[in-house]
Amino acid sequence: MLVLMVGAAALALAAPSGMAGTKNSPAITTQPVAATAEKPNIVFVLTDDMSSNLLPHMPEVQKLQSQGMTFSDFVVSNSLCCPSRASIFTGRYPHNTGVLSNEGPNGGFGAFHSGGEERDTFATALQAKGYRTAMMGKYLNGYSPSDTVAGQKPYVPPGWNQWDVVGGGYEGYNYKLAHNHEIEPHGDRPKDYLTDVLSKKGTNFVKKSAAANKPFMLEIALFTPHGPSTPAPRHENAFPGLEAPRSPAFDKLPTNAPPWLARQDRLTQQEKNTIDRKFRKRAQALQSVDEMIGKLRSALTRAGVADDTYIVFGSDNGFHLGEYRLKAGKQTAFDTDVRVPLVIAGPGVAKGRTSNAQVSNIDLAPTFQRIGGAPVSSRVDGHSLLPLLDGGPDSNWRTANLIEHRHADRSPGDPDNNGGESISPPNYHALRTNSYTYVEYGSGAKEYYDLRTDPYQLHNTVGQLGGARLDHLHDALTRLKNCRGDGCWSAGNP
């Protein structure tokens, strides 16, 4: 899920005046609605494993929704931390970044770094345009402040003026934070609680950047609400009795479920109790994040730059808790795991509106770059969201998003596949549109869910499709999973 504040002047940066909208070139707003800075600021807050059913417990984010545009079909390219974050940084699908998992030769920080992906991100593009850039919190799985990389310890990738990044911060305490090329150790005192530390550093960065009269880009990437979902001490008793939502998919198997899912047993009462406890802790842990949003917005107002700032709130992927008889986890092609809210608020953006456009996390990097007036490489698979922000028609946007997944074996070093409850499905690729989800597994199994009649994805009707329809779906999915750069736009319109 993402929230973005975008100034109207930035809309004019997207394309030459007079460009008409088509499926191959979405409409561009060229007339600013209100005056803003030539180079607006961007504040991007990214949560970890946040499912959309936690939104009702975040009043600051709800306030942001009422002041901007909500994207109802924002889909991540891979429902796993590192591949998704790599796509966010670069605007490229996992099959093009080479980051397909959290660790190993095709995953984690190692794959991103060795593949040269750090040299071409939204951070490097904005820094080249004079932006002060800051990265805070979680970078990519496998990064550690204690490691020497490229002769640096801690290592700071290209594109970042300020670097306040933690290696393993999931517990919220007892971590090492890389402050540029120095290490700051933090213990287990309340003042060491990671979200609060990042909130303070973020507001200070806003204050100093505004005082320097420089445009800035701040990303605060959290470990929250990823397990163990540690709340701040002040929130440990919040939401007493709160239970996980019981949607129609809770403890239910889809008809004609694929083999890996069909063998899941019904949840026991003890397992349901554990699911409720985990959901409650996730909601508690997000309270400090919600407070952070409010503090950042207040800091922007005090610094006099609120009207010229874009705020982005989001998640790298969704999360299931009991749906489809699955306990805690992600990585499936179900909407619980791949569809997360995107909300954009700010001057020039339609307020209180909802867009049904098929947007993806690969669209964030080119959006940030267009905001800052930076060029977007033809290698980028995504597309700037600026044409949609003033309430322009969704009909000029792509109609399908690609979801990729590489099976990950259990590993003690991977927080998402370490032998716990999470299940990593077999390899698959999927098409997600506003009317259906189509999945092809490497084993040959397939799924098709009609989202118009079956929004909770409880009836796999692939067996009812004719040969011509299946051929069309296969060809469309093949084009997307092999696409590169500019060709991904046309491939996204099957």
Secondary structure, 3 states (H helix, E strand, C coil): CEEECCCHHHHCCCCCCCCCCCCCCCCCCCCCCCCCCCCCEEEEEEEECCCHHHHHHCHHHHHHHHCEEEECCEECCCCCHHHHHHHHHHCCCHHHHCCCECCCCCEHHHHHHHCCHHHCCHHHHHHHCCCEEEEEEECCCCCCCCCCECCECCCCCCCCCEEEEECCCCCCCCEEEEECCEEEEECCCHHHCHHHHHHHHHHHHHHHHHHCCCCEEEEEEEEEECCCCCCCHHHCCCCCCCCCCCCCCECCCCECCCHHHHCCCCCCHHHHHHHHHHHHHHHHHHHHHHHHHHHHHHHHHHCCCHHHEEEEEEECCCCEECECCCCEECCCCCHHHHECCEEEECCCCCCCEEECCCEEHHHHHHHHHHHCCCCCCCCCCCCCCHHHCCCCCHHHCCCCEEEEECCCCCCCCCCCCCCCCCCCCCCEEEEECCCEEEEEECCCCEEEEECCCCCCCCECCHHHCCHHHHHHHHHHHHHHHCCCCCHHHHHCCC
